[in-house]
Amino acid sequence: MPVEGLFAKLTRQRRKYGAFRGIVDLQAAINRFLAETNQNPKPFTWTADPTPSSKRSGGGKQALESIH
């Protein structure tokens, strides 16, 4: 899972509705979330084209140069 997805899931499941008395309580909730998430790991499969977008689309540099 990409890190953005992990933080989104953490926010939805723990932080958004949690009431924490301090940093220690928040850290404990995050650690519980990570432990539960790691009990049933799901591999992330990258599906994006590895070619940089500048090479696929003809180049962002060309677009920028045409503006200046």
C-alpha positions as a Markdown table, in Angstrom:
| # | Residue | x | y | z |
|---|---|---|---|---|
| 1 | Met | 0.0 | 0.0 | 0.0 |
| 2 | Pro | 1.5 | 3.4 | -0.9 |
| 3 | Val | 2.2 | 5.6 | 2.1 |
| 4 | Glu | -0.6 | 8.0 | 1.1 |
| 5 | Gly | -3.1 | 5.2 | 1.3 |
| 6 | Leu | -1.7 | 4.0 | 4.6 |
| 7 | Phe | -2.1 | 7.5 | 6.1 |
| 8 | Ala | -5.6 | 7.9 | 4.7 |
| 9 | Lys | -6.7 | 4.5 | 6.2 |
| 10 | Leu | -5.1 | 5.5 | 9.5 |
| 11 | Thr | -6.9 | 8.8 | 9.5 |
| 12 | Arg | -10.3 | 7.2 | 8.7 |
| 13 | Gln | -10.0 | 4.4 | 11.2 |
| 14 | Arg | -8.2 | 5.9 | 14.2 |
| 15 | Arg | -7.4 | 9.5 | 14.3 |
| 16 | Lys | -10.6 | 11.0 | 12.9 |
| 17 | Tyr | -12.9 | 9.6 | 15.6 |
| 18 | Gly | -10.4 | 9.0 | 18.3 |
| 19 | Ala | -10.1 | 11.0 | 21.5 |
| 20 | Phe | -6.5 | 11.1 | 22.8 |
| 21 | Arg | -5.4 | 12.6 | 26.1 |
| 22 | Gly | -1.9 | 13.2 | 24.7 |
| 23 | Ile | 0.9 | 12.2 | 22.4 |
| 24 | Val | 1.4 | 8.9 | 24.2 |
| 25 | Asp | -2.2 | 7.8 | 23.6 |
| 26 | Leu | -2.0 | 8.9 | 19.9 |
| 27 | Gln | 1.3 | 6.9 | 19.5 |
| 28 | Ala | -0.3 | 3.8 | 21.1 |
| 29 | Ala | -3.3 | 4.1 | 18.7 |
| 30 | Ile | -1.0 | 4.4 | 15.7 |
| 31 | Asn | 1.1 | 1.4 | 16.9 |
| 32 | Arg | -2.1 | -0.7 | 17.4 |
| 33 | Phe | -3.2 | 0.2 | 13.9 |
| 34 | Leu | 0.1 | -0.7 | 12.4 |
| 35 | Ala | 0.2 | -4.1 | 14.3 |
| 36 | Glu | -3.3 | -4.9 | 13.1 |
| 37 | Thr | -2.6 | -3.9 | 9.5 |
| 38 | Asn | 0.6 | -6.0 | 9.5 |
| 39 | Gln | -1.3 | -9.1 | 10.7 |
| 40 | Asn | -2.8 | -9.4 | 7.2 |
| 41 | Pro | -0.4 | -7.8 | 4.8 |
| 42 | Lys | -1.4 | -7.2 | 1.2 |
| 43 | Pro | 1.3 | -6.7 | -1.4 |
| 44 | Phe | 1.3 | -3.6 | -3.5 |
| 45 | Thr | 1.5 | -4.1 | -7.2 |
| 46 | Trp | 2.8 | -1.1 | -9.2 |
| 47 | Thr | 0.7 | -0.7 | -12.3 |
| 48 | Ala | 1.8 | 2.7 | -13.6 |
| 49 | Asp | 3.9 | 3.1 | -16.8 |
| 50 | Pro | 7.6 | 3.4 | -15.6 |
| 51 | Thr | 8.4 | 5.7 | -18.5 |
| 52 | Pro | 8.7 | 9.3 | -17.3 |
| 53 | Ser | 5.7 | 11.4 | -18.4 |
| 54 | Ser | 8.0 | 13.9 | -20.1 |
| 55 | Lys | 9.2 | 11.1 | -22.5 |
| 56 | Arg | 5.6 | 9.8 | -23.1 |
| 57 | Ser | 4.0 | 13.2 | -23.9 |
| 58 | Gly | 6.7 | 14.8 | -25.9 |
| 59 | Gly | 8.2 | 16.7 | -23.0 |
| 60 | Gly | 7.2 | 19.1 | -20.4 |
| 61 | Lys | 10.4 | 21.0 | -21.1 |
| 62 | Gln | 9.2 | 21.7 | -24.6 |
| 63 | Ala | 6.0 | 23.1 | -23.3 |
| 64 | Leu | 7.8 | 25.3 | -20.8 |
| 65 | Glu | 10.2 | 26.6 | -23.4 |
| 66 | Ser | 7.3 | 27.5 | -25.7 |
| 67 | Ile | 5.9 | 29.7 | -22.9 |
| 68 | His | 9.1 | 31.7 | -22.4 |
